[in-house]
Amino acid sequence: MGPNKLSRDECIAIVRRLYDSHTIPEEEIGNLLGQLERDRPGIPWSDLILWPTGFPHRPEIPEPTPEQIVDRALACKPNVIIIPPPNDA
């Protein structure tokens, strides 16, 4: 499956678990977010999950489903910063 180990369905399961964040320990929340961020770096997972309608929260916009969040995340182009090597001239 390439460098990414988590399938879409596995990502959805993690996001579903995070949606129940009021019922799980804070440490587990950090571990789950870390798992997503390590597997697919450069994607703003915490923003997509914690602020799905933007910041500040906009109650008039329906919250996306875990599937929609994962699809948005997987459609993101990761932020990559390329640093050129130093000049040895």
Backbone as CSV, one residue per row, in Angstrom:
resi,resn,N_x,N_y,N_z,CA_x,CA_y,CA_z,C_x,C_y,C_z
1,MET,0.821,-1.189,0.000,0.000,0.000,0.000,0.871,1.263,0.000
2,GLY,2.169,1.150,-0.271,3.042,2.316,-0.301,3.440,2.739,1.094
3,PRO,3.860,4.014,1.242,4.321,4.473,2.545,3.202,4.605,3.577
4,ASN,1.973,4.735,3.121,0.841,4.860,4.047,0.360,3.466,4.434
5,LYS,0.280,3.227,5.724,-0.099,1.910,6.211,-1.590,1.801,6.510
6,LEU,-2.213,2.931,6.846,-3.625,2.905,7.196,-4.494,3.007,5.947
7,SER,-5.486,2.155,5.866,-6.439,2.240,4.765,-7.445,3.347,5.065
8,ARG,-8.250,3.679,4.081,-9.306,4.676,4.285,-10.228,4.229,5.408
9,ASP,-10.611,2.949,5.395,-11.514,2.436,6.432,-10.891,2.518,7.820
10,GLU,-9.590,2.273,7.922,-8.914,2.380,9.216,-8.877,3.836,9.687
11,CYS,-8.646,4.758,8.757,-8.676,6.183,9.099,-10.065,6.577,9.583
12,ILE,-11.095,6.089,8.915,-12.477,6.385,9.315,-12.741,5.860,10.720
13,ALA,-12.271,4.663,11.021,-12.475,4.089,12.356,-11.806,4.955,13.424
14,ILE,-10.622,5.481,13.133,-9.928,6.347,14.088,-10.702,7.651,14.271
15,VAL,-11.161,8.240,13.169,-11.922,9.492,13.266,-13.218,9.260,14.036
16,ARG,-13.884,8.138,13.801,-15.104,7.817,14.559,-14.791,7.763,16.055
17,ARG,-13.674,7.127,16.387,-13.272,7.027,17.794,-13.012,8.424,18.366
18,LEU,-12.382,9.277,17.573,-12.108,10.634,18.027,-13.385,11.454,18.181
19,TYR,-14.412,11.140,17.399,-15.695,11.828,17.550,-16.301,11.554,18.926
20,ASP,-15.908,10.447,19.527,-16.363,10.109,20.874,-15.348,10.579,21.909
21,SER,-14.644,11.671,21.599,-13.533,12.107,22.444,-13.948,12.448,23.866
22,HIS,-15.229,12.745,24.072,-15.680,13.038,25.435,-15.739,11.778,26.286
23,THR,-15.619,10.610,25.652,-15.690,9.350,26.408,-14.352,8.631,26.497
24,ILE,-13.284,9.189,25.895,-11.990,8.517,25.945,-10.958,9.423,26.623
25,PRO,-9.933,8.809,27.225,-8.912,9.603,27.918,-8.153,10.511,26.948
26,GLU,-7.708,11.658,27.455,-6.982,12.633,26.640,-5.736,12.021,26.007
27,GLU,-5.073,11.142,26.730,-3.868,10.494,26.201,-4.189,9.676,24.951
28,GLU,-5.332,8.993,24.963,-5.732,8.205,23.795,-6.042,9.115,22.611
29,ILE,-6.632,10.274,22.879,-6.899,11.233,21.804,-5.588,11.611,21.131
30,GLY,-4.584,11.940,21.940,-3.270,12.290,21.401,-2.645,11.146,20.613
31,ASN,-2.789,9.930,21.128,-2.228,8.763,20.429,-2.911,8.534,19.085
32,LEU,-4.235,8.677,19.054,-4.977,8.460,17.808,-4.635,9.531,16.766
33,LEU,-4.598,10.799,17.195,-4.212,11.870,16.269,-2.783,11.651,15.784
34,GLY,-1.896,11.257,16.703,-0.509,10.986,16.329,-0.396,9.878,15.300
35,GLN,-1.221,8.860,15.441,-1.210,7.751,14.487,-1.575,8.248,13.082
36,LEU,-2.614,9.067,12.995,-3.005,9.621,11.697,-1.903,10.522,11.140
37,GLU,-1.340,11.379,11.997,-0.327,12.335,11.538,0.970,11.647,11.120
38,ARG,1.336,10.571,11.800,2.541,9.825,11.401,2.333,9.076,10.086
39,ASP,1.134,8.521,9.931,0.859,7.728,8.738,0.699,8.596,7.497
40,ARG,0.090,9.737,7.676,-0.148,10.644,6.546,0.249,12.056,6.974
41,PRO,1.565,12.308,7.004,2.042,13.615,7.479,1.658,14.746,6.544
42,GLY,1.596,15.940,7.106,1.293,17.129,6.314,-0.181,17.410,6.149
43,ILE,-1.033,16.531,6.660,-2.482,16.733,6.578,-2.933,17.327,7.912
44,PRO,-3.753,18.371,7.890,-4.185,19.004,9.148,-5.291,18.208,9.854
45,TRP,-4.960,16.991,10.285,-5.958,16.101,10.883,-6.703,16.754,12.035
46,SER,-5.971,17.352,12.978,-6.657,17.891,14.162,-7.620,19.008,13.771
47,ASP,-7.237,19.856,12.818,-8.152,20.917,12.361,-9.395,20.315,11.712
48,LEU,-9.205,19.324,10.864,-10.342,18.715,10.172,-11.302,18.018,11.134
49,ILE,-10.733,17.457,12.211,-11.568,16.715,13.160,-12.155,17.637,14.219
50,LEU,-11.330,18.524,14.783,-11.782,19.359,15.895,-12.539,20.604,15.444
51,TRP,-12.233,21.104,14.250,-12.884,22.313,13.723,-13.406,22.043,12.307
52,PRO,-14.270,21.044,12.137,-14.682,20.650,10.779,-15.465,21.708,10.015
53,THR,-16.050,22.662,10.728,-16.799,23.728,10.035,-16.018,25.031,10.046
54,GLY,-14.762,24.962,10.474,-13.922,26.150,10.517,-13.827,26.707,11.921
55,PHE,-13.030,27.729,12.061,-12.856,28.385,13.358,-13.196,29.849,13.206
56,PRO,-14.006,30.409,14.037,-14.714,29.749,15.133,-15.806,28.819,14.609
57,HIS,-16.248,27.951,15.490,-17.277,26.967,15.126,-18.507,27.678,14.573
58,ARG,-19.017,27.139,13.476,-20.203,27.728,12.840,-21.341,26.721,12.920
59,PRO,-22.226,26.876,13.899,-23.292,25.893,14.108,-24.292,25.792,12.963
60,GLU,-24.334,26.797,12.099,-25.291,26.724,10.979,-24.826,25.758,9.884
61,ILE,-23.574,25.359,9.926,-23.041,24.408,8.941,-23.085,23.013,9.561
62,PRO,-23.718,22.056,8.889,-23.781,20.703,9.447,-22.375,20.099,9.560
63,GLU,-22.147,19.395,10.651,-20.850,18.758,10.844,-20.709,17.585,9.876
64,PRO,-19.522,17.441,9.282,-19.308,16.332,8.351,-19.227,14.998,9.084
65,THR,-19.500,13.952,8.356,-19.378,12.600,8.898,-17.895,12.228,8.953
66,PRO,-17.545,11.188,9.712,-16.157,10.724,9.698,-15.675,10.377,8.283
67,GLU,-16.555,9.807,7.476,-16.185,9.480,6.091,-15.830,10.741,5.308
68,GLN,-16.637,11.783,5.481,-16.367,13.044,4.774,-15.057,13.677,5.246
69,ILE,-14.791,13.597,6.547,-13.539,14.147,7.068,-12.346,13.421,6.468
70,VAL,-12.403,12.090,6.448,-11.289,11.317,5.892,-11.137,11.602,4.403
71,ASP,-12.231,11.704,3.683,-12.137,12.011,2.254,-11.510,13.391,2.038
72,ARG,-11.873,14.361,2.865,-11.245,15.689,2.772,-9.752,15.590,3.062
73,ALA,-9.421,14.840,4.102,-8.013,14.693,4.484,-7.204,14.028,3.374
74,LEU,-7.744,12.964,2.810,-7.014,12.231,1.782,-6.913,13.025,0.483
75,ALA,-7.794,14.008,0.313,-7.729,14.866,-0.877,-6.724,16.004,-0.700
76,CYS,-6.292,16.236,0.554,-5.326,17.314,0.827,-3.985,16.998,0.198
77,LYS,-3.352,18.033,-0.265,-1.970,17.917,-0.702,-1.130,18.312,0.505
78,PRO,-0.338,17.380,1.037,0.451,17.691,2.229,1.369,18.885,2.003
79,ASN,1.542,19.667,3.061,2.481,20.782,3.021,3.890,20.218,3.117
80,VAL,4.659,20.448,2.093,6.030,19.960,2.076,6.943,21.151,1.847
81,ILE,7.922,21.274,2.704,8.900,22.344,2.565,10.212,21.712,2.114
82,ILE,10.704,22.165,0.992,11.960,21.634,0.476,13.061,22.648,0.787
83,ILE,14.036,22.198,1.519,15.153,23.049,1.893,16.342,22.635,1.046
84,PRO,16.855,23.567,0.230,17.989,23.197,-0.625,19.242,22.975,0.232
85,PRO,20.138,22.150,-0.264,21.379,21.915,0.485,22.202,23.201,0.541
86,PRO,23.026,23.353,1.573,23.844,24.555,1.663,24.877,24.620,0.541
87,ASN,25.224,25.828,0.161,26.272,26.025,-0.856,27.625,25.794,-0.198
88,ASP,28.384,24.911,-0.774,29.744,24.668,-0.271,30.761,25.400,-1.105
89,ALA,30.327,26.433,-1.806,31.230,27.149,-2.704,32.109,28.129,-2.014
